[in-house]
Amino acid sequence: MAEEQSDIANSTVEHLLRNVVSVHESTSCIKVLELFHADKKLYALPIVNDKDRPVGIIVRQDITEYFSKQYVKELKGKKPISTLMDDKPIIVDRSTGIEDVARIILDAGMAHMVSGFIITKEKKYLGMANGYDLLHEMTQRKQKHLFGLAHFDQLTGLPNRTLLLDRLNQAISVSNRASRPISLLFIDLDGFKPVNDTYGHGIGDRLLKEVAERLFACLRDGDTAARMGGDEFVVILLESDLERAITVAHRILGTLRVPYEFGKKTISNISASIGIAEYPNHADELDTLLAAADNAMYVAKKSGKDRFAIFAPSSDKR
C-alpha cells in the first residue's frame, strides 16, 4: 500500500512541490522587493488573499526591473503588490498529473515554464513548482519509458531477451569472482497454442501474464524470470547448485499446472517442460549455457512434457 501511495504521489505535481513563502496581496511592493534581495535563489513569489488562496504571482526579474530607478521606488514602492503582480498565474491542485500540467503550460505559453506555477490543496496555497524541475521530470520519465520499451516485455512486464542477456552476463561475472555456480532454467509451456486457437489471443495474453506472475512468485530476491518470446521463459538462479535448481523446477511445474480461471473459462491443460543447465559445469559461456538449457528443455518435451530434464552432453543433439 505504501509503495502504491508513493507511485501516485510521484506521478502528480506534488512530487515537484517547493515550500516557497507566500505574500499577501496587500504587502507593499518595496517589502516584496526586499524579500527577493534577501534570497538570491528566490525566482518568483505567490500572492495570496485573506483566505490564503492564490491570486497572482510576482517574478524577480519583473519587480527588480520595475524598481531599478530610485524615483520609481519613491513613487510606487508603497503600493500593494497586487498592482504589479501577474494576476493570471497557472494554479493547479496537488493531485494534478505531471503530464497534465505540462500540457497546461504548453497551452498557456512557455513563459510559465520560467515563472513556475502554484500548487494548491483544497484551493488554498500549498507551494510552488519550478518549470525547470518539470522539464527534468518529463525527461526522466521519457528515458524511463524508452528503457522499459527496450528492456522489458510489454505484455508480462518481465525482462525481455535483451535485459536477460545483460543480467546473465553479470551473473556469470559474479559467479567467476565468487566461484559459485548459477543455474539456468529454460521453460516452454505445454498446451499453450490450443488456448489461442480455442479462446483467442486475448485469453492467451491473460494466461501469459498469469504465468509470469506465478514464475516470479517461485523465485527469491536476486533471481530473474524473463520472457524470451511466445510461450518461452528463462529463469536465472544465482548461487544455485543443481539441488536448488531441481527444487525450483518442481515448484514451477506445480504452480503452472494449477488451473487458470478467467471469468467463466477454466483452462486446466497447461503445464511446462523445463531444461536445467548449470554454470560453469555444463557450459562456461553465455551462449552455450543458454543452448544447454534449451537442449535440456527439448529432452523434457520429448520425454512426455510436464517435467524437467538436466543437461547432459548426450542430449546436445537437437
C-alpha positions as CSV (number, residue, x, y, z in Angstrom):
1,M,0.0,0.0,0.0
2,A,2.8,2.4,0.9
3,E,4.5,1.8,-2.5
4,E,1.3,2.4,-4.3
5,Q,0.8,5.7,-2.5
6,S,4.4,6.7,-3.3
7,D,3.8,5.9,-7.0
8,I,0.7,8.1,-7.0
9,A,2.5,11.0,-5.4
10,N,5.4,10.7,-7.8
11,S,3.0,10.9,-10.8
12,T,1.5,14.2,-9.6
13,V,2.8,17.8,-9.3
14,E,3.0,17.3,-5.5
15,H,6.3,15.4,-6.3
16,L,7.7,18.8,-7.6
17,L,6.4,20.9,-4.7
18,R,8.8,23.5,-3.2
19,N,8.0,25.3,0.0
20,V,8.0,28.9,-1.1
21,V,6.7,31.6,1.4
22,S,3.5,33.3,0.1
23,V,2.9,37.1,0.2
24,H,-0.4,38.8,1.0
25,E,-1.8,40.9,-1.8
26,S,-1.7,44.0,0.4
27,T,2.0,43.8,1.1
28,S,3.9,46.8,-0.3
29,C,6.0,46.4,-3.4
30,I,9.1,47.5,-1.6
31,K,8.8,44.8,1.1
32,V,8.4,42.2,-1.6
33,L,11.4,43.6,-3.4
34,E,13.4,43.2,-0.1
35,L,12.4,39.5,0.0
36,F,14.0,39.0,-3.3
37,H,17.1,40.9,-2.3
38,A,17.4,38.7,0.8
39,D,17.2,35.4,-1.1
40,K,19.1,35.4,-4.3
41,K,17.8,31.9,-5.2
42,L,14.1,33.1,-5.0
43,Y,12.8,33.4,-8.5
44,A,9.1,34.1,-8.0
45,L,6.6,34.6,-5.2
46,P,3.0,33.6,-5.0
47,I,0.5,36.2,-3.9
48,V,-2.5,35.2,-1.7
49,N,-5.6,36.8,-0.4
50,D,-7.2,36.8,3.1
51,K,-8.4,33.2,2.6
52,D,-4.9,32.0,1.7
53,R,-6.0,31.5,-1.9
54,P,-3.5,32.3,-4.6
55,V,-4.5,35.4,-6.7
56,G,-1.2,36.1,-8.5
57,I,2.5,35.7,-8.9
58,I,5.4,38.2,-9.0
59,V,8.7,37.3,-10.7
60,R,12.1,38.6,-9.6
61,Q,13.0,40.0,-13.0
62,D,9.8,41.9,-13.3
63,I,9.9,43.6,-9.9
64,T,13.6,44.4,-10.0
65,E,13.5,45.9,-13.4
66,Y,10.4,48.0,-12.5
67,F,12.1,49.4,-9.4
68,S,15.6,49.8,-10.9
69,K,15.3,53.6,-10.7
70,Q,15.2,55.3,-7.3
71,Y,12.4,57.7,-8.2
72,V,10.1,54.8,-9.1
73,K,10.6,53.3,-5.6
74,E,9.6,56.6,-4.1
75,L,6.5,57.0,-6.2
76,K,5.3,53.4,-6.4
77,G,7.1,51.5,-3.6
78,K,4.3,51.7,-1.1
79,K,1.6,50.5,-3.4
80,P,0.3,46.9,-2.7
81,I,2.0,44.1,-4.7
82,S,-1.4,43.4,-6.2
83,T,-0.9,46.4,-8.5
84,L,2.2,44.8,-10.1
85,M,1.6,41.1,-9.9
86,D,0.6,38.8,-12.8
87,D,-3.0,38.1,-11.9
88,K,-3.2,35.1,-14.3
89,P,-0.7,32.5,-12.9
90,I,-1.0,28.8,-13.5
91,I,-2.7,27.3,-10.5
92,V,-3.1,23.5,-10.2
93,D,-4.3,21.2,-7.4
94,R,-1.7,18.9,-5.9
95,S,-3.4,15.9,-7.4
96,T,-2.8,17.2,-11.0
97,G,-0.8,14.8,-13.1
98,I,2.7,15.7,-14.3
99,E,1.8,15.2,-17.9
100,D,-1.4,17.2,-17.5
101,V,0.3,20.3,-16.1
102,A,2.9,20.1,-18.9
103,R,0.1,20.3,-21.4
104,I,-1.4,23.3,-19.4
105,I,1.9,25.1,-19.5
106,L,2.3,24.5,-23.2
107,D,-1.2,25.8,-23.9
108,A,-0.7,28.9,-21.7
109,G,2.8,29.8,-23.1
110,M,6.3,28.9,-22.3
111,A,6.8,32.0,-20.2
112,H,5.2,30.0,-17.4
113,M,8.0,27.5,-17.6
114,V,10.2,30.2,-16.4
115,S,8.0,31.7,-13.7
116,G,6.8,28.4,-12.4
117,F,3.3,27.5,-11.2
118,I,1.3,27.5,-8.0
119,I,0.1,24.3,-6.3
120,T,-3.0,24.3,-4.0
121,K,-4.7,21.9,-1.6
122,E,-8.4,22.4,-1.3
123,K,-8.0,25.7,-3.2
124,K,-5.5,27.1,-0.5
125,Y,-1.9,27.8,-1.2
126,L,0.4,24.8,-0.7
127,G,3.6,25.6,-2.5
128,M,5.2,26.3,-5.9
129,A,6.8,24.2,-8.6
130,N,9.6,25.2,-10.9
131,G,9.3,24.8,-14.6
132,Y,12.8,23.5,-14.9
133,D,12.1,20.8,-12.4
134,L,9.1,19.9,-14.5
135,L,11.2,19.6,-17.6
136,H,13.7,17.4,-15.8
137,E,10.9,15.2,-14.5
138,M,9.5,14.8,-18.0
139,T,12.9,14.0,-19.4
140,Q,13.5,11.3,-16.8
141,R,10.0,9.8,-17.5
142,K,10.8,9.7,-21.2
143,Q,14.1,8.0,-20.6
144,K,12.5,5.5,-18.2
145,H,9.8,4.8,-20.7
146,L,12.3,4.2,-23.5
147,F,14.4,2.0,-21.2
148,G,11.2,0.0,-20.4
149,L,10.4,-0.5,-24.1
150,A,13.9,-1.7,-24.8
151,H,14.4,-4.0,-21.8
152,F,11.0,-5.3,-20.6
153,D,8.4,-7.4,-22.2
154,Q,5.4,-5.2,-22.7
155,L,2.8,-7.9,-22.1
156,T,4.1,-9.5,-18.9
157,G,6.4,-6.8,-17.5
158,L,9.2,-9.4,-17.2
159,P,12.7,-8.6,-18.5
160,N,12.9,-9.3,-22.2
161,R,15.7,-11.2,-24.1
162,T,17.9,-8.0,-24.1
163,L,17.8,-7.5,-20.4
164,L,18.0,-11.2,-19.7
165,L,21.3,-11.5,-21.6
166,D,22.7,-8.5,-19.7
167,R,21.7,-9.9,-16.4
168,L,23.0,-13.4,-17.3
169,N,26.3,-11.8,-18.4
170,Q,26.5,-10.0,-15.0
171,A,25.6,-13.2,-13.1
172,I,28.4,-15.1,-14.9
173,S,30.9,-12.4,-13.9
174,V,29.8,-12.6,-10.3
175,S,30.0,-16.4,-10.4
176,N,33.6,-16.2,-11.7
177,R,34.6,-13.9,-8.9
178,A,32.9,-15.8,-6.1
179,S,33.4,-19.3,-7.5
180,R,29.8,-20.1,-7.0
181,P,27.6,-21.8,-9.6
182,I,24.4,-20.4,-11.2
183,S,21.6,-22.3,-12.7
184,L,19.6,-21.6,-15.8
185,L,16.0,-22.9,-16.4
186,F,14.6,-22.8,-19.9
187,I,10.8,-23.1,-19.7
188,D,8.4,-23.8,-22.5
189,L,4.7,-24.0,-21.9
190,D,2.8,-27.2,-22.9
191,G,-0.6,-26.8,-24.3
192,F,-0.5,-23.1,-24.9
193,K,-1.2,-23.0,-28.7
194,P,-4.6,-24.6,-28.3
195,V,-5.5,-21.8,-25.9
196,N,-5.0,-19.2,-28.6
197,D,-6.8,-21.3,-31.2
198,T,-9.8,-22.1,-28.9
199,Y,-10.3,-18.9,-26.8
200,G,-8.5,-16.2,-28.8
201,H,-5.3,-14.2,-28.2
202,G,-7.0,-12.1,-25.6
203,I,-7.3,-15.0,-23.2
204,G,-3.9,-16.3,-24.3
205,D,-2.3,-12.9,-23.3
206,R,-4.0,-13.1,-19.9
207,L,-2.7,-16.6,-19.4
208,L,0.9,-15.5,-20.2
209,K,0.6,-12.6,-17.7
210,E,-0.5,-15.1,-15.0
211,V,2.3,-17.5,-15.9
212,A,4.7,-14.6,-15.4
213,E,3.2,-13.8,-12.0
214,R,3.4,-17.5,-10.9
215,L,7.0,-17.8,-12.1
216,F,8.0,-14.6,-10.2
217,A,6.4,-16.0,-7.0
218,C,8.6,-19.1,-7.2
219,L,11.8,-17.1,-7.0
220,R,13.8,-15.4,-4.3
221,D,15.2,-11.9,-4.4
222,G,18.0,-11.5,-6.9
223,D,16.8,-14.3,-9.2
224,T,15.4,-13.3,-12.6
225,A,12.5,-14.6,-14.6
226,A,12.4,-13.3,-18.2
227,R,10.2,-13.9,-21.3
228,M,12.2,-14.9,-24.3
229,G,9.1,-14.6,-26.6
230,G,6.0,-16.5,-27.4
231,D,5.5,-19.1,-24.6
232,E,9.2,-19.4,-23.7
233,F,10.6,-18.2,-20.4
234,V,14.0,-18.3,-18.8
235,V,14.9,-18.2,-15.1
236,I,18.4,-17.3,-13.7
237,L,19.1,-18.7,-10.2
238,L,22.0,-17.0,-8.5
239,E,24.4,-19.0,-6.3
240,S,22.4,-22.1,-7.2
241,D,23.6,-25.7,-7.5
242,L,21.6,-28.4,-9.2
243,E,19.8,-29.4,-5.9
244,R,18.3,-25.9,-5.6
245,A,17.5,-25.7,-9.3
246,I,15.6,-29.0,-9.1
247,T,13.7,-27.7,-6.1
248,V,12.7,-24.6,-8.0
249,A,11.8,-26.6,-11.1
250,H,9.4,-28.8,-9.1
251,R,7.9,-25.6,-7.6
252,I,7.4,-24.1,-11.1
253,L,5.9,-27.3,-12.5
254,G,3.4,-27.5,-9.6
255,T,2.3,-23.8,-9.8
256,L,1.9,-23.8,-13.6
257,R,-0.3,-26.8,-13.8
258,V,-2.8,-25.3,-11.4
259,P,-6.0,-24.4,-13.5
260,Y,-6.3,-20.9,-14.8
261,E,-9.6,-19.1,-14.1
262,F,-10.7,-16.3,-16.5
263,G,-14.3,-15.4,-15.7
264,K,-16.4,-18.4,-16.6
265,K,-13.5,-20.0,-18.5
266,T,-11.2,-22.6,-16.8
267,I,-8.1,-23.7,-18.5
268,S,-6.6,-26.8,-16.9
269,N,-4.3,-28.3,-19.5
270,I,-1.3,-26.0,-19.2
271,S,2.0,-27.4,-18.0
272,A,5.6,-26.8,-18.7
273,S,8.8,-28.5,-20.0
274,I,11.9,-27.3,-18.2
275,G,15.5,-27.6,-19.2
276,I,18.2,-27.1,-16.5
277,A,21.8,-26.2,-17.1
278,E,24.5,-25.1,-14.6
279,Y,27.3,-22.7,-15.0
280,P,30.2,-23.5,-15.2
281,N,29.8,-27.3,-15.0
282,H,27.6,-27.6,-18.2
283,A,28.8,-24.6,-20.1
284,D,31.3,-21.9,-19.5
285,E,30.0,-19.2,-21.8
286,L,26.7,-17.3,-22.0
287,D,25.6,-18.6,-25.4
288,T,26.5,-22.2,-24.7
289,L,24.7,-22.1,-21.3
290,L,21.5,-20.9,-23.0
291,A,21.9,-23.6,-25.6
292,A,22.4,-26.3,-23.0
293,A,19.3,-25.3,-21.1
294,D,17.3,-25.1,-24.3
295,N,18.5,-28.6,-25.3
296,A,17.6,-30.0,-21.9
297,M,14.1,-28.4,-22.3
298,Y,13.8,-30.2,-25.6
299,V,14.6,-33.5,-24.0
300,A,11.9,-32.9,-21.3
301,K,9.4,-32.1,-24.1
302,K,10.2,-35.3,-26.0
303,S,10.0,-37.3,-22.8
304,G,6.4,-36.5,-22.2
305,K,6.2,-32.9,-21.1
306,D,5.2,-31.5,-17.7
307,R,8.7,-32.4,-16.4
308,F,12.2,-31.2,-16.3
309,A,15.5,-32.5,-17.7
310,I,19.1,-31.7,-16.7
311,F,21.5,-31.0,-19.5
312,A,23.8,-33.9,-20.4
313,P,26.3,-33.8,-23.3
314,S,24.4,-36.7,-24.9
315,S,21.3,-34.5,-25.1
316,D,23.1,-31.9,-27.2
317,K,21.7,-33.4,-30.5
318,R,18.7,-31.3,-31.2
